[in-house]
Amino acid sequence: MPPTVLLDGRQLAELAALYRQGDAEALEIVRSLQARADAILDQPVVRVTDKGSVAGGESSIGESSNDYRSLAKYWWPDPAADDGAPYIRRDGEVNPACYADHFDASRLVFLAESLQVLSLATWFTGDAAYRERAVAQLETWFVTPESRQSAHFQFAQIVPGRPGLRPSGLIEARQLIYVTESILLLEGADALPASLSSALRAWFRDLLTWFRTSDKGLAAGKASNNVALWYDLQCLAYAWFVGDDTLVQYIVTEVAVTRREDQVDLDGSLPAELDRANPMDYVAFTLAAMSQLSRYGDAAGVPIWHQADGDGRSFQRAHEWFIQQAEVKESREASQGLLGEAGSSDQQGQVVSRLDETGDLILQLAMVNRLADARRRMLEVRGRQTKRKTVRIAELERELASSEKKLKTLTQKQGKEAEQIMEENKQASARLERLEKELVKAREARIKELQDVIHRQEEQARDGERQRELQQQVKDQKEKLAQLETRFRDAKRQFDTRFAESETAKDALAGENDRLERELKQRDTDNQKLKEKEKRFGELLKSNEKELEKLLKAFRERPKASAVDDAKQREEIKKLKQELRGQQRKVGRLQETADRQKLRADYFKERSDKILKSRSWRMTAVLRKLTGGDSGKKR
């Protein structure tokens, strides 16, 4: 059984089994399908780049030939302008230029329809020619770089001379919904290579991302008419195709509720579509989107079609309103509408021919089914009415026979019998008057009941307004909560960053403290060495002084000699004194050096203390700032 959603996989499997068994009707259906598929084989593969790149005019819209381009259907050149721009709107009148060859609308329709036919023919017959042509068409439009379409519809339904966004252009992309159905059908028949299936899902994943993030896509999602429903349907179909189950559940459970509230009125009508040039056409078009949304909802386990809000709004209610409008309108204009009374095969043929203009094969099948259901229900209603009329005619005939019998009896009787009959007539007249009075009272009571119903409906409408206000409040609260969570996450990131900076600063301070401690220890060692040198020089000075004293003492105690010896002795004493003074100067310089080294050591010690205090204070300030604590308080 193929994994399709809009196409009933069970019915396709049963029809394929009947075809293999030689069932006459199944053979006729498949032969008709093969005829259409053979006609497609005779035509070339279509490319989005077939439009070429023509400079100037309408066809210059877009950045490259790979971009999908189309012209808005209801916009026409302004006859008062030389170049026709800016175009003017004529609602309900299709500009035939939108189907011109330098636009892609007709090519996209052919792409979807040809893939539907080829995939169905492949499913039933397994013919390699149909499979190969389908594979070639898919590779050409979605995979091959030179001919593939860019995964967006930015230039769909452009209006020359009016550069603003046109969210309604995304409706044209609905043809790709049926392309995904064709791909699923081909995969169910094992007719697609795995690499091609992967490439196709990658392309549709990019398209889904553009739908949900681009300005044009977001604007389509905020529309208040059928554009929003077709946008939801496409997001749902593409999410289903690429396997985004989270998005599928969000759309069928959350978005569908919003669409019912925004577009379906209390009586089931669609106010946003009734102001158009052909309102019933647009209502039918919107119901088609609702129906296909419901098919995906059923596949996801959520019955969207029958779901109703507290005030009774539902997709089913909108469909019932549409059928009711088709049944109650008996004028010629209504009978020529989209559904009309569905009373003849000619009228059904007119409806199908009008649907052919949309290019949606599955939409045609769905609406033909709707026509059959509407006709069946109308025939049932008319049958019941005919039966009631037949019973009433029989009752009237019996009453007429009874009256004739009474009249005949009256003509035969005379006297009192005639007076009695006249008296009975008077009594009947009195009873009739009483019945008329009772009827007036009943009518007044009915009017009062209708007024009460209207009053209750007005109260329900007010309750609906209050419910929407509450939902808006809940939505606002959720947004505020999301903002608070974002602020909390930002604050946490800032705290983590500052905490990491503080840890880095602590490590840097610890390294600086270790370096200063090593310098202090080195200074203490140098001071100790200087003290030892000072001590040695002091001992040397004392030793020199003692030797000098010894020499002076020896000089005094020596015997008197000659003048020559005295001169030599004086010369020696002079040299010794000079050496002593040199030693004293050297000791003085060493003492000065030692003093300077001591002063320098004291300076470095004082400086290291200040640096340690400064570092400690800065570290404390950083920690307080990061933790948010006050001075002198621990957190």
C-alpha positions in Angstrom: 0.0 0.0 0.0 1.6 3.4 -1.0 2.3 5.9 1.8 0.2 8.7 0.2 -2.1 11.0 2.2 -4.4 12.8 -0.2 -4.6 9.7 -2.5 -6.2 6.8 -0.6 -3.5 4.2 -0.5 -5.9 1.4 0.4 -8.1 2.1 -2.6 -5.1 2.3 -4.9 -3.9 -1.1 -3.7 -7.4 -2.6 -4.2 -7.7 -1.2 -7.7 -4.2 -2.5 -8.6 -5.3 -6.0 -7.4 -8.5 -5.8 -9.5 -6.4 -4.7 -12.5 -4.1 -7.7 -12.1 -7.1 -10.0 -11.8 -8.5 -8.7 -15.1 -11.5 -6.8 -13.7 -13.2 -5.0 -16.6 -13.8 -1.6 -14.9 -10.2 -1.6 -13.5 -8.8 -2.4 -17.0 -10.8 0.5 -18.5 -9.5 2.9 -15.8 -5.9 1.9 -16.2 -6.1 2.0 -20.0 -7.4 5.5 -19.9 -4.6 6.4 -17.5 -2.0 4.8 -19.9 -3.4 6.9 -22.8 -2.7 10.1 -20.8 0.7 8.8 -19.8 1.6 7.9 -23.4 0.6 11.4 -24.5 3.0 12.9 -21.8 5.9 10.7 -23.1 5.5 12.4 -26.5 6.1 15.8 -24.9 9.5 17.2 -23.8 10.6 17.4 -20.1 9.7 20.8 -18.7 12.3 23.0 -17.0 11.9 26.1 -15.0 14.6 27.6 -17.1 12.6 27.2 -20.3 11.4 30.7 -20.0 14.9 32.0 -20.8 16.2 35.4 -19.7 14.6 38.3 -21.6 15.7 41.8 -20.7 13.1 44.4 -19.9 9.3 44.1 -19.5 7.4 41.6 -17.4 9.8 38.7 -18.1 12.7 40.5 -16.5 11.3 39.8 -13.0 13.7 37.6 -10.9 17.4 37.3 -10.4 18.0 34.2 -12.7 16.2 31.9 -14.9 16.2 29.3 -12.1 13.9 31.5 -10.1 10.2 30.7 -10.4 8.4 33.7 -12.0 4.7 34.4 -12.5 2.3 37.3 -13.1 -0.6 38.1 -10.7 -3.8 36.7 -12.4 -6.2 39.6 -11.7 -3.8 42.5 -12.6 -3.8 44.2 -16.0 -1.8 46.9 -17.7 -3.0 50.4 -17.1 -4.3 51.7 -20.5 -3.5 55.3 -19.4 0.2 54.5 -19.0 2.6 54.1 -22.0 4.3 51.0 -20.6 1.1 49.9 -18.7 2.8 50.2 -15.3 1.8 50.2 -12.6 -0.8 47.5 -13.3 -4.4 47.9 -12.0 -6.6 45.2 -10.4 -9.7 43.7 -12.0 -10.9 41.2 -9.5 -12.4 38.0 -11.1 -10.9 38.7 -14.6 -7.8 36.6 -15.4 -5.1 38.2 -17.4 -4.2 35.7 -20.1 -0.6 37.0 -20.0 0.0 35.0 -16.8 0.0 31.8 -18.9 2.5 33.2 -21.3 5.6 31.1 -22.0 8.0 33.6 -20.4 6.3 32.9 -17.1 6.3 29.5 -15.2 2.7 29.1 -14.0 1.7 26.8 -16.9 4.9 24.8 -16.6 4.4 24.2 -12.9 0.8 22.9 -13.5 2.1 20.6 -16.2 4.9 19.4 -13.9 2.4 18.4 -11.2 -0.2 16.8 -13.5 2.3 14.9 -15.5 4.0 13.5 -12.4 0.6 12.5 -11.0 -0.3 10.6 -14.2 3.1 9.0 -14.6 3.3 7.9 -10.9 -0.2 6.4 -11.1 0.7 4.6 -14.4 3.9 3.3 -12.8 2.0 2.1 -9.8 -0.6 0.1 -11.8 1.5 -1.2 -14.7 5.2 -1.0 -13.6 6.1 0.1 -17.1 9.8 1.2 -17.2 9.0 4.0 -19.7 6.7 5.8 -17.3 9.1 5.3 -14.4 12.1 6.6 -16.4 10.2 9.7 -17.6 9.1 10.5 -14.0 12.7 10.2 -12.7 14.0 12.4 -15.6 11.3 15.1 -14.8 12.1 15.1 -11.1 15.9 15.3 -11.6 15.5 18.1 -14.2 13.2 20.3 -12.1 14.7 19.7 -8.6 18.2 18.3 -8.8 20.3 19.2 -11.9 22.0 22.6 -11.2 21.6 24.0 -14.7 17.8 23.4 -14.8 16.6 23.1 -11.2 14.2 25.6 -9.6 15.6 27.7 -6.8 13.9 26.6 -3.6 11.7 29.7 -3.1 8.7 31.5 -4.7 9.9 35.1 -4.1 8.8 36.2 -7.6 5.4 34.4 -7.7 2.5 36.6 -8.8 4.5 39.8 -9.2 2.7 43.0 -10.3 4.7 45.2 -12.6 5.1 48.7 -11.2 4.2 47.5 -7.7 7.2 46.2 -5.9 5.5 45.2 -2.6 5.2 41.7 -1.2 2.3 39.5 -2.5 1.8 36.7 -0.1 -1.0 35.3 -2.3 1.7 34.2 -4.7 2.5 31.3 -2.5 -0.9 29.7 -3.5 0.7 28.8 -6.8 3.2 26.6 -5.0 0.4 24.3 -3.9 1.0 22.3 -7.1 4.1 20.9 -5.3 1.8 19.2 -2.7 0.7 16.9 -5.5 4.3 16.4 -6.5 5.1 15.1 -3.0 2.2 12.7 -3.4 3.6 11.5 -6.7 7.0 11.0 -5.1 5.5 8.9 -2.3 3.6 6.9 -4.8 6.7 6.2 -6.9 8.6 5.3 -3.7 5.8 2.9 -2.8 6.3 1.2 -6.2 10.2 1.0 -5.6 10.6 3.2 -8.7 13.0 5.9 -7.3 16.7 5.6 -6.6 17.6 6.3 -2.9 19.9 9.1 -3.9 17.1 10.9 -5.8 14.7 10.5 -2.9 17.3 12.1 -0.6 18.0 15.0 -2.9 14.3 15.7 -3.3 13.7 15.8 0.4 16.7 18.1 0.8 15.1 20.5 -1.8 11.7 20.4 -0.1 13.4 21.0 3.3 15.0 24.2 1.9 11.6 25.3 0.5 9.9 24.7 3.9 12.6 26.8 5.6 12.0 29.6 3.1 8.2 29.3 3.7 8.7 29.7 7.5 11.4 32.4 7.6 11.0 34.7 4.6 9.0 37.9 4.8 6.7 36.7 2.0 6.0 33.4 3.8 5.5 35.0 7.2 3.0 37.5 5.6 1.1 34.6 4.0 0.8 32.9 7.4 -0.7 36.1 8.8 -3.4 36.5 6.1 -7.1 36.3 7.0 -8.4 34.5 4.0 -7.7 31.4 2.0 -4.1 32.4 1.5 -3.3 31.4 5.1 -5.1 28.1 4.8 -3.2 27.1 1.7 0.0 28.3 3.4 -0.7 26.0 6.4 -1.5 23.1 4.1 1.8 23.5 2.2 3.8 23.7 5.4 2.0 20.7 6.7 2.5 18.7 3.5 6.2 19.5 3.1 6.8 18.8 6.8 5.1 15.5 6.4 7.2 14.7 3.3 10.6 15.5 5.0 9.7 13.9 8.3 9.4 16.9 10.6 6.9 15.3 13.0 7.1 18.2 15.5 6.0 20.8 13.0 3.2 18.4 11.7 1.8 18.1 15.2 2.1 21.8 15.9 0.1 22.7 12.7 -2.7 20.1 13.2 -3.1 20.9 16.9 -2.4 24.6 17.3 -2.7 26.4 13.9 -6.0 24.8 12.8 -7.8 26.1 15.9 -6.7 29.7 15.0 -7.9 29.4 11.4 -11.4 28.2 12.6 -11.6 31.2 14.9 -10.4 33.7 12.3 -12.2 32.6 9.2 -15.3 30.6 10.0 -18.3 32.6 11.2 -20.9 31.4 13.7 -23.3 30.3 11.0 -20.5 28.5 9.1 -20.0 31.1 6.4 -16.5 32.5 5.4 -16.8 36.3 5.5 -13.3 36.9 4.0 -14.3 35.1 0.8 -17.8 36.6 0.3 -16.6 40.0 -0.7 -14.8 38.7 -3.8 -16.1 38.9 -7.4 -17.0 35.2 -7.5 -17.6 34.5 -3.8 -18.9 30.9 -4.1 -15.8 30.0 -6.2 -13.5 31.2 -3.4 -15.6 29.5 -0.7 -15.2 26.2 -2.6 -11.5 26.9 -3.1 -11.1 27.5 0.7 -13.1 24.4 1.5 -10.7 22.4 -0.7 -7.8 23.6 1.5 -9.7 22.7 4.7 -10.5 19.3 3.3 -6.9 18.5 2.5 -5.7 19.9 5.9 -8.2 17.4 7.4 -6.7 14.5 5.4 -3.3 15.2 6.8 -4.8 15.7 10.3 -6.5 12.2 10.0 -3.1 10.8 9.0 -1.5 12.4 12.1 -4.3 11.1 14.4 -6.0 14.5 14.8 -9.6 14.8 13.4 -9.5 18.4 12.3 -12.6 18.2 10.1 -15.1 17.5 12.9 -13.3 19.5 15.6 -15.4 22.4 16.8 -14.9 25.4 19.1 -17.2 26.2 21.9 -19.4 28.3 19.7 -19.7 25.6 17.0 -17.2 26.8 14.5 -15.6 24.0 12.5 -14.5 23.1 9.0 -17.5 20.7 8.7 -19.9 23.5 9.7 -18.4 25.7 6.8 -19.0 22.8 4.4 -22.6 22.4 5.6 -23.2 26.1 5.1 -21.9 25.8 1.6 -24.2 22.9 0.8 -27.1 24.7 2.4 -26.5 27.7 0.1 -26.5 25.4 -2.9 -29.8 23.8 -1.9 -31.8 26.9 -1.0 -30.9 29.0 -4.1 -33.2 28.2 -6.9 -32.5 31.1 -9.3 -30.7 30.7 -12.6 -27.7 32.6 -11.3 -27.3 30.2 -8.3 -27.8 27.2 -10.6 -24.9 28.3 -12.7 -22.6 28.8 -9.7 -19.8 26.5 -8.6 -22.0 23.8 -7.1 -25.5 25.1 -8.2 -28.2 22.5 -7.5 -26.0 19.7 -8.9 -29.1 18.5 -10.6 -27.8 17.4 -14.0 -24.8 15.9 -15.6 -24.4 19.0 -17.8 -24.2 21.2 -14.7 -21.6 18.9 -13.2 -19.6 19.0 -16.4 -19.6 22.8 -16.2 -18.3 22.7 -12.6 -15.6 20.3 -13.5 -14.6 22.4 -16.5 -14.3 25.4 -14.3 -12.2 23.4 -11.8 -9.9 22.4 -14.7 -8.7 26.0 -14.9 -7.1 25.6 -11.5 -4.9 22.7 -12.6 -5.5 20.8 -9.4 -6.2 17.2 -10.3 -6.7 16.1 -6.7 -8.8 19.2 -6.0 -11.0 18.2 -9.0 -11.4 14.7 -7.6 -12.3 16.0 -4.1 -14.9 18.5 -5.5 -16.5 15.9 -7.8 -17.0 13.7 -4.7 -18.5 16.8 -2.9 -20.8 17.2 -5.9 -21.9 13.6 -5.7 -22.6 13.9 -2.0 -24.5 17.1 -2.4 -26.6 15.7 -5.2 -27.3 12.5 -3.2 -28.4 14.6 -0.1 -30.6 16.8 -2.3 -32.2 13.8 -3.9 -32.9 12.3 -0.5 -34.5 15.6 0.7 -36.6 15.9 -2.5 -37.6 12.2 -2.1 -38.8 12.9 1.5 -40.6 16.1 0.3 -42.3 14.1 -2.6 -43.4 11.4 -0.2 -44.9 14.0 2.2 -46.7 15.6 -0.7 -48.0 12.3 -1.9 -49.4 11.5 1.6 -50.9 15.0 1.8 -52.5 14.6 -1.7 -54.0 11.3 -0.5 -55.4 12.9 2.6 -56.9 15.8 0.6 -58.5 13.3 -1.8 -60.1 11.5 1.1 -61.3 14.8 2.6 -62.7 15.8 -0.8 -64.5 12.5 -1.2 -65.9 12.9 2.3 -67.0 16.5 1.5 -68.7 15.4 -1.7 -70.5 12.7 0.2 -71.6 15.1 2.9 -72.8 17.5 0.2 -74.7 14.8 -1.5 -76.3 14.0 1.8 -77.1 17.6 2.4 -78.9 18.0 -0.9 -81.0 15.0 -0.1 -82.0 16.2 3.4 -84.4 19.0 4.2 -85.7 20.9 7.1 -84.0 20.3 10.4 -81.1 18.5 8.8 -80.3 21.7 6.8 -80.6 23.8 9.9 -78.4 21.4 11.8 -75.8 21.6 9.1 -75.9 25.4 9.2 -75.6 25.3 13.0 -72.6 23.0 12.6 -71.1 25.4 10.1 -71.6 28.2 12.6 -69.9 26.1 15.3 -67.1 25.3 12.8 -66.7 29.0 12.1 -66.4 29.6 15.8 -63.9 26.9 16.2 -62.0 28.4 13.2 -61.9 31.8 14.9 -60.6 30.1 18.1 -58.0 28.3 16.1 -57.0 31.6 14.4 -56.6 33.2 17.8 -54.6 30.2 19.1 -52.4 30.4 16.0 -51.7 34.1 16.7 -50.7 33.2 20.2 -48.5 30.4 19.0 -46.9 32.7 16.5 -46.2 35.3 19.1 -44.7 32.6 21.4 -42.6 31.4 18.5 -41.4 34.9 17.8 -40.5 35.2 21.5 -38.6 31.9 21.3 -36.6 33.2 18.3 -35.8 36.4 20.1 -34.5 34.3 23.0 -32.4 32.3 20.6 -31.0 35.4 19.1 -30.2 36.8 22.6 -28.4 33.5 23.5 -26.4 33.7 20.2 -25.4 37.3 21.0 -24.3 36.1 24.5 -22.3 33.3 22.9 -20.7 35.8 20.5 -19.7 37.9 23.5 -18.4 34.8 25.3 -16.3 34.1 22.2 -14.9 37.6 22.3 -14.0 37.1 26.0 -12.4 33.8 25.2 -10.2 35.3 22.5 -9.2 38.1 24.9 -8.2 35.5 27.4 -6.2 33.6 24.8 -4.5 36.8 23.8 -3.6 37.4 27.5 -2.2 33.9 27.8 -0.2 34.5 24.6 1.2 37.8 26.1 2.1 36.1 29.3 3.9 33.4 27.4 5.8 36.1 25.5 6.7 37.8 28.8 7.9 34.5 30.2 10.0 33.9 27.1 11.6 37.4 27.5 12.3 36.7 31.2 13.9 33.4 30.3 16.1 35.2 27.7 17.1 37.8 30.2 18.0 35.1 32.7 20.1 33.2 30.2 21.9 36.4 29.2 22.6 37.3 32.9 23.9 33.7 33.5 26.2 34.0 30.5 27.5 37.3 31.8 28.0 35.9 35.3 29.9 32.8 33.8 32.0 35.1 31.7 32.9 37.4 34.7 33.5 34.4 36.9 35.9 33.0 34.4 37.6 36.4 34.1 37.9 36.5 37.9 39.4 33.0 37.9 41.9 34.1 35.3 42.6 37.3 37.4 43.1 35.1 40.5 45.6 32.9 38.7 47.4 36.0 37.4 47.6 37.5 40.9 48.8 34.2 42.3 51.6 34.1 39.7 52.5 37.8 40.5 52.5 37.0 44.2 54.8 34.0 43.7 57.2 36.2 41.6 57.3 39.0 44.2 57.9 36.4 47.0 60.8 35.0 45.0 62.2 38.5 44.5 61.9 39.2 48.2 63.7 36.0 49.0 66.4 37.0 46.5 66.6 40.4 48.1 66.9 38.9 51.5 69.7 36.6 50.2 71.5 39.6 48.7 71.1 41.6 51.9 72.6 38.6 53.9 75.5 38.4 51.5 76.1 42.2 51.8 76.0 41.9 55.6 78.6 39.1 55.4 80.8 41.2 53.1 80.4 44.2 55.5 81.4 41.9 58.4 84.5 40.7 56.5 85.6 44.2 55.6 85.1 45.3 59.2 87.3 42.5 60.3 89.9 43.4 57.6 89.9 47.0 58.7 90.4 46.1 62.3 93.3 43.7 61.2 94.9 46.6 59.2 94.6 49.0 62.1 96.2 46.4 64.4 99.1 45.9 62.0 99.5 49.7 61.7 99.6 50.0 65.4 102.2 47.3 65.6 104.3 49.0 63.0 104.0 52.4 64.8 105.0 50.8 68.0 107.9 49.0 66.4 108.9 52.3 64.9 108.9 54.1 68.2 110.8 51.4 69.9 113.4 50.9 67.3 117.0 52.2 68.1 118.1 55.4 66.6 119.8 55.0 63.3 121.3 57.1 60.7 119.6 59.8 58.8 119.5 57.6 55.8 117.7 54.8 57.7 115.4 57.4 59.1 114.5 58.6 55.7 113.8 55.0 54.5 111.7 54.4 57.6 109.7 57.5 57.0 109.2 56.5 53.4 108.0 53.1 54.5 105.7 54.7 57.1 104.3 57.0 54.5 103.6 54.1 52.1 101.9 52.2 55.0 99.8 55.2 55.8 98.8 55.6 52.1 97.9 51.9 52.0 95.9 52.3 55.2 94.0 55.3 53.8 93.4 53.3 50.6 92.1 50.4 52.7 89.9 52.8 54.7 88.5 54.4 51.5 87.8 50.9 50.1 86.0 50.0 53.4 84.0 53.2 53.1 83.0 52.5 49.6 82.0 49.0 50.6 80.0 50.4 53.5 78.3 52.8 51.1 77.5 50.0 48.8 76.1 47.9 51.6 74.0 50.9 52.7 72.7 51.3 49.2 71.9 47.6 48.9 70.0 47.8 52.2 68.1 50.9 51.1 67.2 49.2 47.8 66.1 46.0 49.6 63.9 48.1 51.9 62.5 49.9 48.9 61.7 46.7 47.1 60.1 45.2 50.2 57.9 48.3 50.7 57.0 48.2 47.0 56.1 44.5 47.1 53.9 45.1 50.1 52.1 47.9 48.3 51.6 45.8 45.2 50.3 42.9 47.2 47.9 45.2 49.0 46.8 46.7 45.7 46.3 43.3 44.1 44.4 42.0 47.0 42.1 45.1 47.0 41.5 44.8 43.3 40.8 41.1 43.6 38.3 41.7 46.4 36.6 44.4 44.3 36.3 42.1 41.3 34.9 39.3 43.4 32.4 41.7 45.0 31.3 43.1 41.6 30.9 39.6 40.2 28.9 38.2 43.2 26.9 41.4 43.6 27.8 41.7 47.3 28.1 44.9 49.4 31.4 46.0 51.0 32.2 44.0 54.0 29.5 41.4 53.4 30.1 37.8 52.3 27.8 36.0 49.8 
